[in-house]
């Protein structure tokens, strides 16, 4: 599943993060977070053009390599 988003973005040459999502993004996508005691976190994004479509995305610990076999 996927959703299309039009967002404003700022590209920063040297930042201490890979992606920083702020309040406008969370409001636009009606983003919800679900946190677990073991450190896992999921983001649920709602498609702005079709409010019945949602996308659930797992996050991963900063510094650990992303494993596509276990991720999205």
C-alpha positions in Angstrom: 0.0 0.0 0.0 1.1 3.5 -0.6 -0.2 7.1 -0.4 0.8 10.2 -2.4 1.7 13.3 -0.4 2.5 16.8 -1.5 4.7 18.4 1.2 7.0 21.3 1.6 10.5 20.3 2.5 13.7 22.0 3.5 17.0 20.3 2.5 19.8 20.8 5.0 23.3 19.9 4.1 24.6 18.8 7.5 21.9 17.8 10.0 22.0 15.5 13.0 19.0 13.6 11.7 17.9 11.9 8.5 14.3 13.1 8.4 12.6 15.5 10.8 8.8 15.5 10.6 7.0 18.5 12.2 3.5 19.6 13.1 2.4 20.6 9.6 3.2 17.0 8.4 1.5 15.4 11.3 -1.6 17.7 10.8 -1.7 17.1 7.0 -1.6 13.3 7.3 -3.6 13.1 10.6 -0.5 11.2 11.8 -0.9 9.0 14.9 1.9 7.3 16.8 1.7 4.1 18.7 4.6 3.5 21.2 5.4 0.2 22.8 7.4 -0.7 26.0 10.0 -2.5 24.0 10.9 0.7 22.1 9.0 -0.1 18.9 7.0 2.7 17.4 4.5 2.8 14.5 3.2 5.8 12.6 -0.2 5.7 11.0 -0.6 8.2 8.1 -4.0 9.0 6.5 -4.1 9.8 2.8 -5.2 13.5 2.6 -7.1 12.9 -0.7 -8.8 9.7 0.4 -9.4 9.6 4.2 -10.3 5.9 4.1 -6.7 5.0 3.0 -4.1 4.7 5.8 -0.5 3.6 5.8 1.1 2.0 8.9 4.9 2.5 9.0 7.3 1.0 11.6 10.2 3.1 12.8 13.7 1.9 13.6 16.4 2.8 16.0 18.7 5.6 14.8 22.2 4.3 14.1 21.1 0.8 13.3 21.0 -0.1 9.6 17.5 -0.4 8.1 16.7 -4.0 7.1 14.1 -3.9 4.2 13.3 -7.6 4.9 11.9 -6.6 8.3 10.7 -3.1 7.6 8.0 -1.5 5.5 
